[in-house]
Amino acid sequence: KCQGAARAQWLSARKAELLPAPYFHVVFTLPPAAAEIAFQNKALVYALLMRAAAEATMTLAENRRRLGAKIGLLAVLHTWGQTLTHHPHVHCVVPGGGVSLDGTRWIACKPSFFLPVKALARLFHRLLLAGLEAAFEKNALCFLGELAPLSEPRAFAERIKSLRKTDWVVYAKPPFGGPEQVLAYLARYTHRAAIANSRLVAISDDEIAFTYKDYRRNGRRKIMRLKPEEFMRRFLLHVLPGGFHRIRHYGLLARGDRAERLELCRKLAAANHPVEEPTAPVCEDAPTAKIGAASLCPDCGALMRRIGVTPPFRPRPFHCDTS
């Protein structure tokens, strides 16, 4: 269940694909009214969710007013919340930069800023709803039980209309500190089940207790107790359709010529930051010593010489008269 060996092998391959750029973590979440449609149409809507998240990110990045570059990303589907309820969302790990639209240079995003989240959310929700409408037109959606009325065109149109007015949650976390943090994150979010064994507190014939984070209370850790049958019901909510790939690569990271694309990215990124020898002017009477960056004037770039030493300032002792 821990998938430790598979995770280690997968991470080793991903390590070789890391680019010299900051990495951002972007999360796309389905609102409840769309999530219940997804639950009855898992293969179709989960794939649509991942594709809409990737397409929204890549389309906005190609906009010249934003980044103006072709990017890549890795997407991981999760269907659970902390209490094992149905909560489909996609975690995306995105390099903070991409190849210019003409393929000649590397364009890096601004430090600590990837793309505007509100614009990303609007495009994501427009793409996903368009995908749902297209699937409905092809009779590819199934509606059972309480959702059976949605099989009628008018009822489905009303559901789509209400979803257009709903706020769709997309948020971007600050960039990772480095490649090690990226890999640590991937290890935590990729090959895992809905609940880890470490969260199980107690198991008996009558009750199963496990820990969870209450994000409405600033992530405070609490304990939930469920009947075994309810625990199993919730756990089985997250069984994916056979053959479904919950980890997918898009754009520059897509399968095919990925190695060639990554090599181009590294080449262009290196060209943006060439390593050059210092060419600062040096005074004729300066000593022939090894020049370090700290020895050069930050204004003119010339070699600085020591002309004196200023002793540290020490205030005179203060005596308080207590008589």
Secondary structure, DSSP 8 states (H G I E B T S, - for coil): ---HHHHHHHHHHHHTT--SS-EEEEEEE--HHHHHHHHHSHHHHHHHHHHHHHHHHHHHHHSTTTT-EE-EEEEEEEEE-TTS-EEEEEEEEEESEEEETTSSSEEE--TT--S-HHHHHHHHHHHHHHHHHHHHHTT-----GGGGGGGSHHHHHHHHHHHHTS---EEEE---SSHHHHHHHHHHHSS--SS-GGGEEEE-SS-EEEEEEEGGGTTEEEEEEE-HHHHHHHHHTT---TT--SEEEEETTSSSSHHHHHHHHHHHHHHHS----------TTS------GGGB-TTT--B--------------------
